[in-house]
């Protein structure tokens, strides 16, 4: 009986949403994903503007799909619209991720919807595009890429072990006399615009984490060989200046991209406002790259490192000759 009542309430909410939309123009927001039970699902939302020019984003529901082919997704969208008495003739936009089955130029979902309604212009989700660009830029920076991997390993060792997480709390209570630092947050494998908080939490708990690794190795002599190796590796990485510096530079950069991502996801955000905010973020990041800004930031990191004597001194990388394929033969090798 309870499930039937919930179903009736859900249908009533859907009917109220459709009644609010009425004959207004709308855009489709859809995404396919695999849930925790390994079932393919499609999420459908609508974005529409009322008579007062206020933007609304309404969730229509989750729909189980047998596969993620474009024909299947288009069929589900059309079937949903028919049951909810919505007409594709009022559709003026489509927003998907950049997958080929969604935005493919020849046989993607957007292309097939446009065959029914040419005015339904498609766009790549701005939040998803930002996440992809942050991922690509991070992968091209070795120090950030290494910091990301090491931070993920640190979080896994803590968050997936209740015993170590409880031990971390005990260590913090002994080290911190006043305000206790917040705990670590799980590292998202797919969302690249939620990194700044994770980096900041590691920095806030830096001293406690170093003490935790020592206690883990002493209190658990029969620790599994693989886990023991991971603990020793995290302890060694956290004592390097590169990891300490990577956390600070990552937190500084990702704090801006995280704010932009959060801003782009607001229902009231227009396309023009989104582009304006993206331009502002780009200008801020360009200013960070300037020499004066970096020197000031580097001195700040050195000052913070002074409070952690266990962290190694910064060292220049070993000099290496340029690859032969980069030389044209007319000059001497350079470092």
Secondary structure, 3 states (H helix, E strand, C coil): CHHHHHHHHHHHHHHHHHHHHCCCCEEEEEEEEECCCCCEEEEEEEEEECCCCCEEEEEEEEEECCCCCHHHHHHHHHHHHHHCCCCHHHEEEEEECCCHHHHCCCCCHHHHHHHHCCCCEEEECHHHHHHHHHHHHHHCCHHHHHHHHHHHHHHHHHHCCHHHHHHHHHHHHHHCCCCCCCCCCCCCCCCCCCCHHHHHHHHHCHHHHHHHHHHHHHHCCCCCHHHHHHHHHHHHHHCCHHHHHHHHHHHHHHHHHHHHHHHHCCCCCCHHHHHHHHHHHHHHHHHHCCHHHHHHHHHHHHHHHCCCCCCCCCCCCCCCCCCHHHCCCCCCCCC
